[in-house]
């Protein structure tokens, strides 16, 4: 599963040819979660409160890029890296 971003110990990944709805995977210190790209709702799993807030902040800034990577993953084609949260 390709890593598309990493910040504050949080790893963001996306699978090739994954199921709908468009989503991404976040991992932090053994915790795992999946987030809907369009709504930013938590689909599965959980992250600690601070990591969850950081993921939501990052995703809200990069929603269009996430949707572009989702499209590339469905082809499948090489995914683009997305800038980390500063």
Buried (B, 14 or more C-beta within 10 A) or exposed (E): EBEBBBBEEBBBBBBBEBEEEBBBBBBBEEBBBBBBBEEBEBEEEEBEEEBBEBBBEBBEBBEEBBEBBBEBBEEEEEBEEBEEBE
